[in-house]
């Protein structure tokens, strides 16, 4: 792990750190320009997810931190601890088919909303990678933070890209 990655993980708990969400549009553009090779400045394992807008029907892309779980990618709708669900998570609930760009590879996936013991297991994987998710959960004011397992529809397993 890089020094900057370690620093980001430590600072992620700070209230002012959520101002980083203002950089998401720039991160989205960098991810698009690099075809998913550079997301989140390369500080944490990241992908760009493209969902279908639940109202517009248009493609919507967002950079997300992920952890690998077998051949799948695990992401969470923490929304930086805001009290509302992120749009991409609501899009996945309405239409679970999506695509991810991971390290320059575009992979079709199907989203599975994790619940119960499976959600807890996946949540532990996520907070191991980004401990600030615990802080985000506290800030979310009791909102259930969705955890999704993105299962590749094709034959490119997450483990090969990690």
C-alpha positions in Angstrom: 0.0 0.0 0.0 1.3 3.4 -0.9 2.0 6.2 1.7 -0.8 8.2 0.1 -3.2 5.3 0.3 -2.3 4.8 4.0 -2.8 8.5 4.6 -6.2 8.5 2.8 -7.4 5.6 4.9 -6.5 7.4 8.1 -8.1 10.7 7.0 -11.2 9.1 5.6 -12.8 9.3 9.1 -12.5 13.1 9.3 -15.7 15.1 8.8 -13.9 17.4 6.3 -12.8 14.4 4.2 -16.3 14.1 2.8 -15.6 17.3 0.8 -13.6 14.8 -1.4 -17.0 13.9 -2.9 -16.8 17.2 -4.8 -13.9 15.5 -6.8 -16.1 12.6 -7.9 -17.0 14.3 -11.3 -13.2 14.8 -12.0 -12.5 11.2 -10.9 -15.3 10.0 -13.2 -13.7 11.9 -16.1 -10.2 10.5 -15.3 -11.7 7.0 -15.1 -13.4 7.4 -18.5 -10.3 8.9 -20.1 -8.0 6.1 -18.8 -10.7 3.4 -19.6 -10.9 2.5 -15.9 -7.1 2.2 -15.3 -6.9 5.2 -13.0 -9.7 5.7 -10.5 -9.4 7.4 -7.0 -5.9 8.4 -8.0 -4.9 4.8 -7.7 -4.9 5.1 -3.9 -7.5 2.3 -3.2 -8.9 -0.6 -5.3 -11.5 1.2 -7.5 -13.7 0.6 -10.4 -16.1 2.6 -12.5 -19.7 1.3 -12.5 -22.1 2.1 -15.2 -25.7 1.6 -14.3 -28.9 2.5 -16.2 -30.7 5.5 -14.8 -34.0 4.3 -13.2 -35.9 7.4 -14.4 -33.9 8.5 -17.5 -32.9 5.1 -18.9 -29.5 6.7 -19.7 -26.1 5.2 -18.7 -24.7 6.7 -15.4 -21.1 6.1 -14.4 -19.6 6.4 -10.9 -16.2 5.6 -9.4 -16.4 3.3 -6.4 -14.0 1.5 -4.1 -14.3 -2.3 -4.3 -13.1 -5.4 -2.7 -12.8 -8.8 -4.5 -14.9 -11.7 -3.3 -14.1 -14.7 -5.3 -15.0 -13.8 -8.9 -17.2 -10.9 -7.8 -16.7 -7.2 -6.8 -18.2 -5.9 -3.6 -19.3 -2.3 -3.4 -21.3 -0.3 -0.9 -23.7 2.7 -1.1 -22.1 4.6 1.7 -22.6 7.9 -0.1 -19.8 9.4 2.1 -22.2 9.0 5.1 -25.0 11.2 3.7 -28.5 10.4 4.9 -29.8 9.4 1.4 -29.0 6.5 -0.9 -26.6 7.2 -3.8 -28.3 7.3 -7.2 -26.2 4.5 -8.6 -27.4 2.1 -5.8 -31.1 3.0 -6.5 -30.4 2.4 -10.1 -29.0 -1.1 -9.3 -32.1 -1.9 -7.2 -34.3 -1.0 -10.2 -32.1 -2.7 -12.9 -29.3 -5.0 -11.5 -27.6 -5.4 -14.9 -24.5 -3.1 -15.1 -21.0 -2.8 -16.3 -17.7 -2.2 -14.5 -14.4 -0.9 -15.7 -11.7 -2.5 -13.7 -8.0 -1.9 -14.5 -8.9 -1.1 -18.1 -11.3 -4.1 -18.6 -15.0 -3.5 -19.2 -17.0 -6.4 -17.6 -20.8 -6.9 -17.6 -22.1 -7.7 -14.1 -25.3 -8.5 -12.3 -25.8 -6.8 -8.9 -26.9 -8.9 -5.9 -28.1 -6.9 -2.8 -26.5 -8.6 0.2 -28.6 -9.2 3.3 -28.3 -10.9 6.6 -25.1 -12.8 7.4 -23.8 -12.4 3.8 -24.1 -8.6 4.1 -22.2 -8.7 7.4 -19.4 -10.9 5.9 -19.1 -8.5 2.9 -19.3 -5.4 5.1 -16.3 -6.7 7.1 -14.3 -7.1 3.8 -15.2 -3.5 2.9 -14.3 -2.0 6.3 -11.0 -3.9 6.3 -10.1 -2.1 3.0 -11.7 1.3 4.0 -12.1 1.6 7.8 -13.9 5.0 7.4 -17.0 3.1 6.2 -17.8 2.6 9.9 -17.8 6.3 10.4 -19.9 6.8 7.3 -22.5 4.3 8.7 -22.7 6.4 11.9 -23.2 9.6 10.0 -25.9 8.1 7.8 -28.4 8.5 10.6 -29.7 5.0 10.8 -30.0 4.5 7.0 -29.2 1.0 5.9 -26.1 1.2 3.7 -26.6 -1.1 0.8 -23.9 -3.7 0.1 -23.8 -5.2 -3.4 -22.0 -8.1 -4.8 -21.3 -7.5 -8.5 -21.1 -10.9 -10.2 -19.5 -11.0 -13.7 -21.9 -12.2 -16.4 -18.9 -13.1 -18.7 -15.8 -15.1 -18.0 -13.4 -12.4 -16.5 -13.1 -13.2 -12.7 -12.3 -10.4 -10.3 -9.5 -12.5 -8.8 -7.6 -12.3 -12.1 -7.7 -8.5 -11.9 -6.9 -8.0 -8.2 
